[in-house]
Amino acid sequence: MKGISILFENDFCLVINKAAGLAVQGGEGVKDSLDSLLSENFSPRPLLVHRLDKDTSGLILVAKNRGAAAIFSSLFAGSKITKIYRGICSGLPKAESGIINLDLETKGKKRSLKKSETHYRLISSSSGEDCFSLLELELGTGRMHQIRRHLAQIGHPLLGDDKYGDFPLNKRLKKNMGLKNLLLHAHRLVIPPIKELPQGLDISAPLPEYFSLPGLMA
């Protein structure tokens, strides 16, 4: 399937490595989506239990039946499933690890500010005219575009972010290094032991090749 590789499968679920640029669900202007591709290639149709932004690559857990979907959705809601991301941002955070606690505005019929928490850890950084940092990131809450918004708020936006990023820097990196993608990847998924997965599951997806552009670290 275009834009999809299956890293794990049993009778209850699939773990998929999604390519950047593939929407998870259909909608206006969306030609292909993960949901539609799954529907075309599996019977019965697998069920989504969480999301990734279209421009974010990496791991997505998909349930094969309604019972499994209910269990996995409950685990996600209770923060029992760990999702760890990796991203490359501009600059070098002041601390090598920490928690970003900044309220984020939510959209809807009534806009409001919600407490939001993102944990980060520095893996490596580059030196030179432009400094970049490879971070490990974990969500404490699950607001829309939370990692992207939080890093932008502290002055270290993700490279390639065309919504919250450093637009002059992105333009320069595109010209000089060919950067065309958002450098955010859902890298690791940890599921505790349950009936459907007696041993639990700890699975990782390698970083896409474009994380290794000249001058960037991965």
HUCOR-V445678 format. One record per pair of residues at least 12 apart in sequence whose ideal C-beta (glycine too) atoms are under 10 Angstrom apart, sorted by the first residue. I is the first residue (numbers start at 1). GAP is how many residues later the second one is. If there is no record, write none. Layout:
BEGIN
i=(I I)
gap=(GAP GAP)
END
This chain:
BEGIN
i=(1 1 1 1 1 1 1 1 1 2 2 2 2 3 3 3 3 3 3 3 3 3 3 3 3 3 4 4 4 4 4 4 4 4 4 4 5 5 5 5 6 7 7 7 7 7 7 8 8 8 8 8 8 8 9 9 10 10 10 10 10 11 11 11 11 12 12 12 12 12 12 12 12 12 12 12 12 13 13 13 13 13 13 13 13 13 13 13 13 13 13 13 13 14 14 14 14 14 14 14 14 15 15 15 15 15 15 15 15 15 16 16 16 16 16 16 16 16 16 16 16 17 17 17 17 17 17 17 17 17 17 17 18 18 18 18 18 18 18 18 18 18 18 18 19 19 19 19 19 20 20 20 20 20 20 20 20 20 20 20 20 20 20 20 20 21 21 21 21 21 21 21 22 22 22 22 22 22 22 23 23 23 23 23 23 23 24 24 24 24 24 24 24 24 24 25 25 25 26 27 30 33 33 34 34 34 34 34 34 34 35 35 35 38 38 42 42 44 44 44 45 45 46 46 46 46 46 46 47 47 47 47 47 47 47 47 47 47 48 48 48 48 48 48 48 49 49 49 49 49 49 49 49 49 49 49 49 49 49 50 50 50 50 50 50 50 50 50 50 50 51 51 52 52 52 52 52 53 53 53 53 53 53 53 53 54 55 55 55 55 55 55 55 55 55 55 55 56 56 56 56 56 56 56 56 56 56 56 56 57 57 57 57 57 57 57 57 57 57 57 57 58 58 58 58 58 58 58 58 58 58 58 58 58 58 58 59 59 59 59 59 59 59 59 59 59 59 60 60 60 60 61 61 61 61 61 61 61 61 63 64 65 67 67 68 68 68 68 71 71 71 71 72 72 72 72 75 75 75 76 76 77 79 79 79 79 80 80 80 80 81 81 81 81 81 82 82 82 82 82 82 82 82 83 83 83 83 83 83 83 83 83 84 84 84 84 84 84 84 84 84 84 84 84 84 85 85 85 85 85 85 85 85 85 85 85 85 85 86 86 86 86 86 86 86 86 86 86 86 86 86 86 86 86 87 87 87 87 87 87 87 87 87 87 87 87 87 87 87 87 87 87 87 87 87 87 88 88 88 88 88 88 88 88 88 88 88 88 88 88 88 88 88 88 88 88 88 88 89 89 89 89 89 89 89 89 89 89 89 89 89 89 89 89 89 89 89 89 89 89 89 89 90 90 90 90 90 90 90 90 90 90 90 90 90 90 90 90 90 91 91 91 91 91 91 91 91 91 91 91 91 92 92 92 92 92 92 92 92 93 93 93 93 93 93 93 93 93 93 94 94 94 95 95 95 96 96 96 96 96 96 96 97 97 97 97 97 97 98 98 98 98 98 98 99 99 99 99 99 99 99 100 100 100 100 100 100 100 100 100 100 100 100 100 100 100 101 101 101 101 101 101 101 102 102 102 102 102 102 102 102 102 103 103 103 103 104 104 104 104 104 104 104 104 104 104 105 105 105 106 106 107 114 114 114 115 115 115 116 116 116 116 116 116 116 116 116 117 117 117 117 117 117 117 117 118 118 118 118 118 118 118 118 118 118 118 118 118 118 118 119 119 119 119 119 119 120 120 120 120 120 120 120 120 120 120 121 121 121 121 121 122 122 122 123 123 123 123 124 124 125 126 126 126 128 129 130 130 130 130 130 130 130 131 132 132 132 132 132 132 132 132 132 133 133 133 133 134 134 134 134 134 134 135 135 135 135 135 135 136 136 137 137 137 137 137 137 137 138 145 145 145 145 147 147 147 148 148 148 148 148 148 149 149 149 150 151 151 151 152 152 152 157 157 158 158 158 158 159 159 159 159 159 159 159 159 159 159 159 160 160 160 160 160 160 160 160 160 160 161 161 161 162 163 164 165 165 170 173 173 173 176 176 176 177 177 177 177 177 178 178 178 179 179 179 179 180 180 181 181 181 181 181 182 183 183 183 183 183 183 183 184 185 185 185 185 185 185 185 186 186 187 187 187 187 187 188 188 188 188 189 189 189 189 189 190 190 190 191 206)
gap=(15 21 31 33 36 37 39 40 41 17 20 30 35 13 14 15 16 17 18 19 20 29 30 31 34 54 12 13 14 15 18 30 33 34 37 56 12 13 14 200 56 52 182 196 197 198 199 51 53 181 183 189 193 195 53 55 54 58 186 187 191 53 54 57 185 51 52 53 55 56 57 59 60 182 183 184 185 33 34 36 48 49 50 51 52 55 56 58 59 178 183 184 188 24 28 32 46 47 48 49 50 44 45 46 47 174 176 186 188 190 18 21 22 30 36 42 43 44 45 46 189 40 41 42 43 168 169 186 187 188 189 191 16 19 34 36 38 39 40 41 42 167 168 187 15 38 39 162 189 32 33 34 35 36 37 38 140 160 161 162 163 164 165 188 190 33 34 35 36 159 160 161 12 15 30 32 33 34 35 12 13 28 29 30 31 32 24 26 27 28 29 30 32 36 38 23 26 29 13 27 24 15 21 12 14 17 18 20 26 28 12 13 27 24 26 20 22 20 21 22 17 19 16 17 18 19 22 23 15 16 17 18 19 21 22 23 25 26 12 13 14 15 21 24 25 12 13 14 19 20 21 22 23 24 25 26 27 28 32 12 22 23 25 26 27 31 33 92 136 139 91 93 31 33 132 133 134 91 92 94 95 110 129 131 133 128 90 93 103 105 106 107 108 126 127 128 129 29 31 89 91 92 102 125 126 127 128 129 130 124 125 126 127 128 129 130 148 150 151 153 154 25 26 27 28 126 127 128 129 130 131 146 147 148 149 150 24 25 26 126 127 128 129 130 144 145 146 23 126 129 145 14 15 20 22 128 130 140 142 133 132 131 128 129 126 127 128 129 123 124 125 126 119 122 124 125 116 117 119 66 115 65 60 61 62 63 110 111 112 114 108 109 110 111 120 56 57 106 107 108 109 110 120 54 55 56 59 103 104 105 106 107 35 37 52 53 54 55 101 102 103 104 105 106 120 33 35 50 51 52 53 54 62 99 100 101 102 103 37 48 49 50 51 97 98 99 100 101 102 118 119 121 125 132 33 46 47 48 49 50 60 61 64 69 70 71 72 73 74 95 96 97 98 100 120 124 35 36 37 38 44 45 46 47 70 71 72 91 94 95 96 97 119 123 125 128 129 130 31 33 36 42 43 44 45 46 48 58 59 62 63 65 66 67 68 69 70 72 76 77 94 95 40 41 42 43 61 62 65 66 67 68 69 71 75 76 79 80 83 34 39 40 41 42 60 63 64 65 66 75 78 30 33 34 35 39 40 41 64 27 28 29 32 40 42 58 61 62 63 60 61 62 25 26 27 24 25 26 27 29 37 39 22 23 24 25 38 39 20 21 22 23 24 56 18 19 20 21 39 41 51 16 17 18 19 20 37 40 46 47 49 50 51 53 54 56 14 15 16 17 39 40 49 13 14 15 16 44 47 48 51 52 12 13 40 50 12 14 37 39 40 41 42 45 46 49 38 39 44 37 38 37 27 29 32 25 26 28 23 24 25 26 27 30 33 34 37 21 22 23 24 25 26 29 33 17 19 20 21 22 23 25 28 29 30 31 32 33 35 36 16 17 18 19 20 21 13 15 16 17 18 27 30 31 34 36 13 14 15 16 17 12 13 14 12 13 94 95 93 94 92 89 90 91 87 86 29 39 42 43 46 85 86 25 24 27 37 41 51 81 83 84 85 18 23 26 84 49 73 77 82 83 84 12 16 21 23 48 49 51 52 13 14 21 47 48 49 50 50 16 18 19 39 14 17 37 13 15 16 17 34 36 12 14 15 14 13 14 33 12 13 14 12 13 12 24 25 26 14 15 18 20 22 23 24 25 52 54 57 13 14 19 20 21 22 23 24 50 53 21 22 23 20 19 18 17 18 12 40 42 43 37 38 39 33 36 37 38 39 32 35 36 31 34 36 37 30 33 27 28 29 30 32 28 24 25 27 28 30 33 35 27 20 21 22 23 25 26 33 18 19 16 17 18 19 20 14 15 16 17 12 13 14 15 16 12 13 14 12 12)
END
